[in-house]
Amino acid sequence: LLKVLSHIDSILQSPRAPPSIFRPSKGPVQNYIKDNGQGCGFEHLPLTIEMWADQLIALKDLHRSLRKLSLELLPWNTADPQDNKESIRVEDLQLIVDAILEELENKEKNSQTQSLQTLSAIISHFQKLFDVNSLNGVYPRMNEVYTKLGEMTNAMRNLHLLLELDSSAPPTVVVDTVGKLCDIIKKNVTEQVQQLLGTQDIHSIINKLEEHECFFPPFQALIQDLLCVLEISKVDDILPAVQKLK
């Protein structure tokens, strides 16, 4: 038994053992063991072995948790050679952790690759939409589009205010409202022209315009001749010049 205890004690004191495991006891028990030549530190072995037993049980629980995590992240990897073994080693846990880390790294790389592909597709689509031939022209065109968008937004906001429309009214409503206003203005202009010419008949308007075309050229020629004969330059001076000739 002493030989076994000595062997265990040497393992506990080896460089591979954690530094907090070996704690030689002090007091009369320690002196008694030294005096009887039975070595030292045996009295703490039961506590250490008990702790090891707890750690081995915890190791199995940790292995079970890692296996669940592995099945969630690696559902295709169902084979586990340790499922049928009673003893679980740290190396077994390390293999599971390494497999999970490798899968996460692969997913991250794939995600970065997909992001680059998505970004390339977005840029290509932008080039097609806004007729950009090179990558160097993407940023200037983006700035131009942003500026035009701001101008259009301001114009639409002002139109909403001028037309007394709700700010949520779509552009189609704005266009329809402007079209109706244009129709009203055209109608008013037509009515004003009719009132000015003193007729409500379009044919009468045409006749008056034809009369004007027949009358105006000779009248204009007469006025030009009078200006030359009277040696004046303004139409308003014709009547005073004629009155002086009386």
C-alpha positions as CSV (number, residue, x, y, z in Angstrom):
1,L,0.0,0.0,0.0
2,L,2.9,2.3,0.8
3,K,4.4,1.6,-2.5
4,V,1.1,2.5,-4.3
5,L,0.8,5.6,-2.2
6,S,4.4,6.6,-2.9
7,H,3.8,6.1,-6.6
8,I,0.6,8.3,-6.5
9,D,2.5,10.9,-4.5
10,S,5.3,11.0,-7.1
11,I,2.7,11.5,-9.8
12,L,1.1,14.4,-7.8
13,Q,4.5,16.0,-7.4
14,S,5.6,15.6,-11.1
15,P,5.9,18.7,-13.3
16,R,2.9,17.5,-15.3
17,A,0.6,17.8,-12.3
18,P,-1.2,21.1,-11.6
19,P,0.7,23.2,-9.0
20,S,-2.4,23.5,-6.8
21,I,-2.9,19.8,-6.4
22,F,0.1,18.9,-4.1
23,R,-0.2,20.5,-0.7
24,P,1.9,18.7,1.9
25,S,0.2,18.8,5.3
26,K,1.8,20.3,8.4
27,G,1.6,19.4,12.0
28,P,2.1,16.2,14.2
29,V,0.8,13.9,11.5
30,Q,3.4,15.1,9.0
31,N,6.1,14.8,11.6
32,Y,5.0,11.3,12.5
33,I,5.1,10.2,8.9
34,K,8.6,11.7,8.5
35,D,9.8,10.0,11.7
36,N,8.5,6.6,10.6
37,G,10.1,7.0,7.2
38,Q,6.8,6.6,5.4
39,G,7.2,9.6,3.0
40,C,5.2,12.8,3.2
41,G,2.0,14.1,1.7
42,F,0.0,10.9,1.8
43,E,-2.7,12.3,4.0
44,H,-4.0,14.6,1.2
45,L,-4.3,11.9,-1.4
46,P,-8.0,10.9,-0.6
47,L,-9.1,14.5,-1.2
48,T,-7.1,14.7,-4.5
49,I,-8.4,11.4,-5.7
50,E,-11.9,12.5,-4.8
51,M,-11.4,15.7,-6.7
52,W,-10.1,13.7,-9.7
53,A,-13.2,11.6,-9.6
54,D,-15.5,14.6,-9.7
55,Q,-13.5,16.1,-12.6
56,L,-13.9,12.8,-14.6
57,I,-17.6,12.9,-14.0
58,A,-17.6,16.6,-15.1
59,L,-15.6,15.7,-18.1
60,K,-18.3,13.3,-19.2
61,D,-20.9,16.0,-18.7
62,L,-18.8,18.5,-20.7
63,H,-18.4,15.9,-23.5
64,R,-22.2,15.4,-23.6
65,S,-22.7,19.2,-23.8
66,L,-20.1,19.5,-26.6
67,R,-21.7,16.7,-28.5
68,K,-25.1,18.5,-28.4
69,L,-23.5,21.7,-29.6
70,S,-21.7,19.8,-32.3
71,L,-24.9,18.2,-33.5
72,E,-26.5,21.7,-33.7
73,L,-23.6,23.2,-35.7
74,L,-22.6,20.0,-37.6
75,P,-25.7,17.9,-38.0
76,W,-24.1,15.8,-40.7
77,N,-21.3,14.7,-38.4
78,T,-23.3,12.1,-36.3
79,A,-20.5,9.6,-35.8
80,D,-18.7,9.8,-32.4
81,P,-16.3,6.9,-31.5
82,Q,-16.4,8.0,-27.9
83,D,-20.2,7.4,-27.4
84,N,-19.6,3.8,-26.5
85,K,-16.6,4.4,-24.2
86,E,-16.8,4.9,-20.5
87,S,-13.5,6.9,-20.3
88,I,-13.4,10.4,-21.9
89,R,-10.1,12.0,-22.6
90,V,-9.4,15.7,-23.0
91,E,-8.2,15.0,-26.5
92,D,-11.7,13.8,-27.4
93,L,-13.1,17.1,-26.3
94,Q,-10.4,19.0,-28.1
95,L,-11.3,17.2,-31.3
96,I,-15.0,18.3,-31.0
97,V,-14.0,21.8,-30.3
98,D,-11.5,21.9,-33.2
99,A,-14.2,20.6,-35.6
100,I,-16.7,23.3,-34.4
101,L,-14.1,26.0,-34.8
102,E,-13.2,24.8,-38.2
103,E,-16.8,24.9,-39.3
104,L,-17.3,28.4,-37.9
105,E,-14.2,29.6,-39.8
106,N,-15.5,28.1,-43.0
107,K,-18.8,29.8,-42.5
108,E,-17.1,33.1,-41.9
109,K,-15.1,32.7,-45.1
110,N,-18.2,31.7,-47.1
111,S,-20.1,34.7,-45.7
112,Q,-17.3,37.0,-46.7
113,T,-17.3,35.5,-50.2
114,Q,-21.0,35.9,-50.5
115,S,-20.8,39.5,-49.3
116,L,-18.3,40.3,-52.0
117,Q,-20.5,38.6,-54.6
118,T,-23.5,40.5,-53.4
119,L,-21.6,43.8,-53.4
120,S,-20.3,43.1,-57.0
121,A,-23.9,42.4,-58.1
122,I,-25.2,45.6,-56.5
123,I,-22.5,47.7,-58.3
124,S,-23.2,46.0,-61.6
125,H,-26.9,46.7,-61.2
126,F,-26.2,50.3,-60.4
127,Q,-24.0,50.6,-63.5
128,K,-26.8,49.3,-65.7
129,L,-29.5,51.5,-64.1
130,F,-27.6,54.7,-64.4
131,D,-25.5,54.0,-67.5
132,V,-22.1,53.9,-65.8
133,N,-19.3,52.3,-67.9
134,S,-16.6,52.0,-65.3
135,L,-16.1,51.6,-61.6
136,N,-14.4,55.0,-61.4
137,G,-17.7,56.6,-62.6
138,V,-19.8,54.9,-59.9
139,Y,-19.0,57.5,-57.1
140,P,-19.6,60.6,-59.3
141,R,-22.8,59.2,-60.6
142,M,-23.9,58.3,-57.0
143,N,-23.3,61.9,-56.0
144,E,-25.2,63.1,-59.0
145,V,-28.1,60.9,-58.3
146,Y,-28.1,62.0,-54.6
147,T,-28.1,65.7,-55.7
148,K,-30.9,65.1,-58.2
149,L,-32.9,63.2,-55.6
150,G,-32.5,66.1,-53.1
151,E,-33.7,68.6,-55.8
152,M,-36.7,66.4,-56.7
153,T,-37.6,66.0,-53.0
154,N,-37.5,69.7,-52.4
155,A,-39.6,70.4,-55.6
156,M,-42.2,67.8,-54.5
157,R,-42.3,69.3,-51.0
158,N,-42.9,72.8,-52.4
159,L,-45.6,71.5,-54.8
160,H,-47.4,69.9,-51.9
161,L,-47.4,73.2,-50.1
162,L,-48.4,75.3,-53.1
163,L,-51.2,72.9,-54.1
164,E,-52.3,72.4,-50.5
165,L,-51.9,68.7,-50.7
166,D,-51.0,66.3,-47.9
167,S,-47.3,65.5,-47.6
168,S,-48.1,61.8,-48.1
169,A,-49.7,62.4,-51.5
170,P,-47.9,60.4,-54.2
171,P,-46.4,62.0,-57.2
172,T,-49.3,60.9,-59.4
173,V,-51.7,63.0,-57.4
174,V,-49.4,66.0,-57.7
175,V,-49.2,65.5,-61.5
176,D,-53.0,65.2,-61.8
177,T,-53.5,68.3,-59.7
178,V,-51.0,70.3,-61.9
179,G,-52.8,69.0,-65.0
180,K,-56.2,70.2,-63.7
181,L,-54.7,73.7,-63.0
182,C,-53.3,73.9,-66.5
183,D,-56.7,73.0,-67.9
184,I,-58.3,75.8,-65.8
185,I,-55.6,78.3,-66.9
186,K,-56.1,77.4,-70.6
187,K,-59.8,77.7,-70.2
188,N,-59.5,81.1,-68.6
189,V,-57.1,82.3,-71.4
190,T,-59.6,81.2,-74.0
191,E,-62.4,83.0,-72.3
192,Q,-60.2,86.2,-72.0
193,V,-59.4,86.0,-75.7
194,Q,-63.0,85.7,-76.6
195,Q,-63.9,88.6,-74.4
196,L,-61.2,90.7,-75.9
197,L,-62.3,90.0,-79.4
198,G,-65.9,90.4,-78.5
199,T,-67.1,87.0,-79.7
200,Q,-67.8,83.6,-78.4
201,D,-67.6,81.9,-81.8
202,I,-64.3,80.4,-82.9
203,H,-65.2,81.2,-86.5
204,S,-65.7,84.8,-85.7
205,I,-62.3,84.8,-84.0
206,I,-60.8,83.4,-87.2
207,N,-62.6,86.0,-89.3
208,K,-61.3,88.8,-87.1
209,L,-57.8,87.6,-87.3
210,E,-58.1,87.4,-91.1
211,E,-59.4,90.9,-91.2
212,H,-56.5,92.0,-89.0
213,E,-54.0,90.4,-91.4
214,C,-55.7,92.3,-94.3
215,F,-55.8,95.6,-92.6
216,F,-52.6,95.8,-90.6
217,P,-49.9,95.6,-93.4
218,P,-51.4,98.7,-95.4
219,F,-51.9,100.6,-92.1
220,Q,-48.3,99.9,-91.1
221,A,-47.0,101.0,-94.5
222,L,-49.1,104.3,-94.2
223,I,-47.6,105.0,-90.7
224,Q,-44.1,104.4,-92.0
225,D,-44.7,106.8,-94.9
226,L,-46.0,109.5,-92.5
227,L,-43.0,109.2,-90.3
228,C,-40.7,109.7,-93.2
229,V,-42.6,112.6,-94.7
230,L,-43.0,114.4,-91.4
231,E,-39.4,113.6,-90.5
232,I,-40.3,112.2,-87.1
233,S,-39.5,108.9,-85.4
234,K,-42.4,108.3,-83.0
235,V,-46.0,107.5,-83.7
236,D,-47.1,109.8,-80.9
237,D,-45.5,112.7,-82.8
238,I,-47.6,112.3,-86.0
239,L,-50.7,114.2,-84.7
240,P,-48.8,117.2,-83.4
241,A,-46.8,117.4,-86.7
242,V,-50.0,117.4,-88.8
243,Q,-51.6,120.1,-86.6
244,K,-48.5,122.3,-87.3
245,L,-49.1,122.0,-91.0
246,K,-52.6,123.6,-90.8
